[in-house]
Amino acid sequence: KHSLVPEHAIMTEQEVSDLLKFYDVSLNQLPRISIKDAAIKELSPKVGDVVKIIRDSKTGKKIPYYRLVVSDE
């Protein structure tokens, strides 16, 4: 928990399904994050999980970003 690292959470299957429908994209079209990334290490993610990242914007709002967990192999 570093003060400069935004909040990270693994999404449920239902949340992922809703996200993909809302943006009309497939799972493979999401931006990627390495399973070895230090920011998600404590979440114990699996390849194929989707991580929701909540960042602060310059306007003071919290903005969600989504990343698909991939292996480096």
C-alpha positions in Angstrom: 0.0 0.0 0.0 1.9 3.0 -1.3 0.3 6.4 -1.4 1.0 6.8 -5.1 -0.4 3.4 -6.1 -4.1 3.7 -7.0 -6.6 1.2 -5.7 -6.7 -2.2 -7.6 -9.4 -4.9 -7.4 -10.1 -8.1 -9.3 -13.5 -7.9 -10.9 -16.2 -10.7 -10.7 -17.3 -12.6 -13.7 -20.6 -10.7 -13.7 -18.8 -7.3 -13.5 -16.6 -8.3 -16.4 -19.6 -9.4 -18.5 -21.3 -6.1 -17.8 -18.2 -4.1 -18.7 -17.7 -5.9 -22.0 -21.4 -5.4 -22.9 -21.3 -1.7 -21.9 -18.2 -0.9 -24.0 -19.1 -3.5 -26.8 -15.6 -5.0 -26.7 -14.2 -8.5 -26.2 -11.9 -9.5 -23.4 -8.8 -9.5 -25.7 -9.5 -5.9 -26.6 -8.8 -4.7 -23.1 -5.5 -3.2 -22.2 -3.1 -5.6 -20.5 -1.3 -5.8 -17.2 1.5 -8.4 -16.4 0.7 -11.0 -13.8 4.2 -10.0 -12.3 3.2 -6.3 -11.9 4.0 -5.2 -8.4 0.8 -3.3 -8.1 -1.4 -6.4 -8.3 0.9 -8.9 -6.6 -1.1 -8.9 -3.4 -4.3 -9.6 -5.2 -3.0 -13.0 -6.3 -4.5 -12.7 -9.7 -4.8 -15.4 -12.3 -4.1 -15.0 -16.0 -7.4 -14.0 -17.6 -8.7 -12.0 -14.6 -9.7 -8.4 -15.1 -8.4 -5.8 -12.7 -10.2 -2.5 -12.0 -7.9 0.4 -11.2 -9.4 3.5 -9.5 -7.3 6.6 -10.2 -7.8 10.2 -9.1 -8.3 12.6 -12.0 -7.2 16.2 -12.1 -10.9 17.2 -11.6 -11.1 15.4 -8.3 -13.2 12.5 -9.6 -12.2 8.9 -9.4 -11.9 7.3 -12.8 -11.9 3.5 -13.3 -9.5 1.8 -15.7 -9.6 -1.9 -16.6 -6.7 -4.2 -17.4 -6.6 -7.9 -18.5 -4.1 -10.0 -16.5 -1.6 -11.7 -18.9 1.5 -13.8 -18.4 4.9 -12.6 -19.7 5.6 -15.8 -21.5 
